[in-house]
């Protein structure tokens, strides 16, 4: 889900819907006596350029650090077979573009801007755990944990001529807790919790 100005954007398996937040209604009472939901319809429904295949659906997006900033609204989608049965998982990145047409009406487009793959541990008891990605030095920084390590990938936001992607293994720990890690690419600091409840902080120096 994204929030931009007075819009709420919901990412689904078959499409992306955009909803306008209704204006607040005045109420002179201290406590509301009735809870009547407002019936609403999306102001736009955007279909994926490439239909998603059936199977597990996974979506990851920009870290909420950037809420309210002028960063592009984009998200990555992977789906299909269970991720821990494949050697690699392929993600497709989409961007929601806002523009004004010739009549002055706000319009929206959903564009595919990048495809990339990451390695898995086939047969693992759990799939990779992906964290919300961040920007640093003009690159998108994505990191994820496997049962055996924490891995970081630096790459472009969009597919561009001459763009390169670099993948780095940040740790070789065999006891990385599920969803218990945080990476600040600007400061170069990684923190994670092991399954023994130890907090590990690693600083990467240039």
Secondary structure, DSSP 8 states (H G I E B T S, - for coil): -EEETTEEEEE-SSEEEEEE--------SSS-S---------SEEEE-SS---SSEEEEEEB-GGGTTSS--EEEEEEEES-GGGSSEEEEEEEEEEEEE-TTS-EEEEEEEEEEEEEE--TT-SS--EE--BEEETTEEEEEEE-SS-EEEEEE-SS--TT---EEEEEE--S-EEEEEEEEETTTTEEEEEETT--EEEEE---
